[in-house]
Each structure stands twice: as C-alpha cells, then as structure tokens.
Amino acid sequence: MMTDSHTKDLMQAMAQAIDEAINGRPLPAEKQFGFVLLIFAKDGEAGNRTNYVSNCDRRDILAALKEITARFEGQAAQSGRA
C-alpha cells in the first residue's frame, strides 16, 4: 500500500514526465497541452479516494472533466478494456 507521501511524490514525478512528453523539454512558458492524472483506490472511502495532479488551472480541469463525463454518459454502455 502506498503512503500519502509516496503517492504525492510518485504523482509529481509522473506529472513532470507527462508534461515534458506532451509539451516538450524544456517546458515552454505557454503549454500547448494540458492534462490531469487521476489516481483512486478502487476500494477507497467515497468522497476521499481520488487524488489528482495536473499542469493547468482547476477551471480547465473542470471543463475537461465535464466534457469527458458528457461524452461517457452519451455513449452506449461498453465492456472490456482499451
């Protein structure tokens, strides 16, 4: 099981790698791509199981989450994995 400190360090390292992979190195002042990485314990307590890290403002994250939620809710139920 990961500790909160370990999870935070791991997520920050992943965020740096993702940001550099999608926006280049060195990171430009104006990034072309934003991202949010969500990590959650599948058996965690509701309301307290999801952590995130991002390279953009919360309002951008919220807009992206609303967009993807609408997309998911508008699609027919699917099974399997990508």
C-alpha positions, -999 to 999 in steps of 0.1 A, spaced: 0 0 0 13 34 -9 16 61 18 2 96 12 38 109 9 48 82 -15 17 88 -36 23 125 -37 60 121 -48 51 94 -74 23 116 -89 45 146 -91 72 126 -109 46 112 -133 32 147 -139 67 161 -148 73 132 -172 38 136 -188 42 173 -191 76 170 -208 64 142 -231 34 162 -244 48 197 -243 85 192 -249 116 199 -229 124 224 -218 88 232 -209 76 262 -228 60 291 -209 28 286 -230 20 250 -230 0 236 -259 -15 206 -240 -30 203 -206 -36 172 -186 -50 158 -154 -40 125 -139 -65 109 -115 -55 81 -92 -80 65 -69 -83 35 -46 -110 13 -61 -120 2 -26 -115 36 -10 -139 55 11 -164 75 -11 -155 112 -11 -119 106 0 -104 82 -25 -93 103 -55 -61 122 -59 -50 143 -89 -21 162 -104 -23 185 -133 -4 211 -153 -33 235 -156 -58 255 -136 -87 239 -118 -112 256 -141 -95 239 -171 -96 206 -153 -133 211 -145 -141 219 -181 -123 188 -194 -140 166 -168 -174 179 -178 -166 173 -214 -154 137 -209 -183 130 -185 -208 142 -211 -191 120 -237 -191 90 -214 -228 95 -205 -238 99 -241 -222 67 -252 -238 33 -251 -225 10 -223 -193 -7 -233 -175 -36 -218 -139 -47 -219 -107 -28 -218 -89 -5 -242 
